[in-house]
Amino acid sequence: MARTKDNYQITGRTVEELVRNLNFLLQRLADRMDKLEGIRGTSSIESDLDMNSNRIKELAAAVHDDEAINREQADLTGDSPTFNSIASDNDVLVGGDIKVYDAVDNLIHSLE
């Protein structure tokens, strides 16, 4: 769902109007900060996140298929990187040749 951007201009004809509008704006900003920080529930980012080439640190292990995995769950080092499955106990090994093994290391399929 597309979200409209807020207009952060403060207008008013009297000091009381300016104070009321400023307080309203400050409350909206506080609510948005609470949402980002997860103070009153799960934090939420409602648009694309650009990390500007920065790393994500201290990522917990994924539990569900729609979660990001950490380095321990996807070891991309060496000649045969492994991706540990979240949904089951099976591992998928990917290298120059693609080989699929079952839970007891029996070769199921090979694309060499």
C-alpha positions as CSV (number, residue, x, y, z in Angstrom):
1,M,0.0,0.0,0.0
2,A,1.4,3.4,-1.0
3,R,1.8,5.8,1.8
4,T,1.6,9.6,1.5
5,K,4.4,11.6,2.9
6,D,3.5,14.0,5.8
7,N,3.8,17.7,5.4
8,Y,5.8,19.1,8.3
9,Q,5.0,22.7,8.0
10,I,3.7,24.6,11.0
11,T,1.2,27.4,10.4
12,G,-1.1,29.5,12.5
13,R,-2.3,33.0,12.9
14,T,-1.9,33.2,16.7
15,V,0.6,31.9,19.2
16,E,-2.0,29.5,20.5
17,E,-2.6,28.1,17.0
18,L,1.2,27.7,16.5
19,V,1.6,26.0,19.8
20,R,-1.3,23.6,19.1
21,N,0.0,22.8,15.6
22,L,3.6,22.4,16.9
23,N,2.4,20.0,19.6
24,F,0.4,18.0,17.1
25,L,3.4,17.7,14.8
26,L,5.7,16.7,17.7
27,Q,3.2,14.0,18.7
28,R,3.2,12.7,15.1
29,L,7.0,12.6,15.0
30,A,7.1,10.8,18.4
31,D,4.6,8.2,17.2
32,R,6.7,7.6,14.0
33,M,9.8,7.3,16.1
34,D,8.1,4.8,18.4
35,K,7.0,2.8,15.4
36,L,10.6,2.7,14.0
37,E,12.1,1.8,17.4
38,G,9.4,-0.7,18.3
39,I,8.6,1.0,21.6
40,R,4.9,0.2,21.4
41,G,4.9,-3.0,19.3
42,T,6.9,-4.4,16.5
43,S,9.0,-1.9,14.6
44,S,8.0,-1.3,11.0
45,I,9.8,0.2,8.0
46,E,7.2,1.2,5.4
47,S,9.5,1.7,2.4
48,D,12.7,0.3,0.8
49,L,15.7,0.3,3.1
50,D,18.9,1.5,1.6
51,M,21.9,0.5,3.8
52,N,24.4,2.7,1.8
53,S,26.9,-0.2,1.7
54,N,26.7,-0.6,5.5
55,R,26.5,-4.0,7.2
56,I,23.7,-5.4,9.2
57,K,25.1,-6.7,12.5
58,E,23.8,-9.0,15.2
59,L,21.1,-10.7,13.0
60,A,19.4,-13.4,14.9
61,A,18.9,-16.8,13.3
62,A,15.9,-17.0,11.0
63,V,13.0,-19.2,12.2
64,H,10.5,-18.8,9.3
65,D,11.0,-18.9,5.5
66,D,10.2,-15.2,5.1
67,E,13.0,-14.0,7.5
68,A,16.6,-13.0,6.6
69,I,19.3,-15.6,7.4
70,N,22.5,-15.0,9.2
71,R,26.0,-16.1,8.2
72,E,25.8,-19.3,10.2
73,Q,22.7,-20.3,8.3
74,A,24.3,-19.5,4.9
75,D,28.0,-20.1,5.0
76,L,29.2,-18.7,1.7
77,T,32.9,-19.5,2.1
78,G,34.9,-22.2,0.4
79,D,34.3,-24.1,-2.7
80,S,31.0,-25.6,-1.7
81,P,28.8,-23.0,0.1
82,T,26.0,-24.4,2.2
83,F,22.5,-23.1,2.9
84,N,20.9,-24.6,5.9
85,S,17.2,-25.0,5.4
86,I,14.9,-23.3,7.8
87,A,11.8,-25.3,7.0
88,S,13.4,-28.7,7.4
89,D,16.5,-30.5,8.6
90,N,17.8,-31.0,5.0
91,D,20.8,-29.2,3.7
92,V,21.3,-28.0,0.1
93,L,24.9,-27.9,-1.1
94,V,25.8,-25.6,-3.9
95,G,29.2,-25.4,-5.7
96,G,30.5,-25.6,-9.3
97,D,28.3,-28.8,-9.6
98,I,24.9,-28.7,-7.9
99,K,24.3,-31.7,-5.7
100,V,21.2,-32.3,-3.5
101,Y,21.6,-34.5,-0.4
102,D,19.0,-35.9,2.0
103,A,19.1,-35.6,5.8
104,V,21.5,-38.6,6.1
105,D,23.9,-37.4,3.3
106,N,22.6,-39.6,0.5
107,L,23.0,-38.0,-2.9
108,I,19.5,-37.4,-4.2
109,H,20.3,-35.4,-7.4
110,S,23.3,-34.0,-9.2
111,L,23.7,-31.5,-12.0
112,E,27.3,-31.9,-13.0
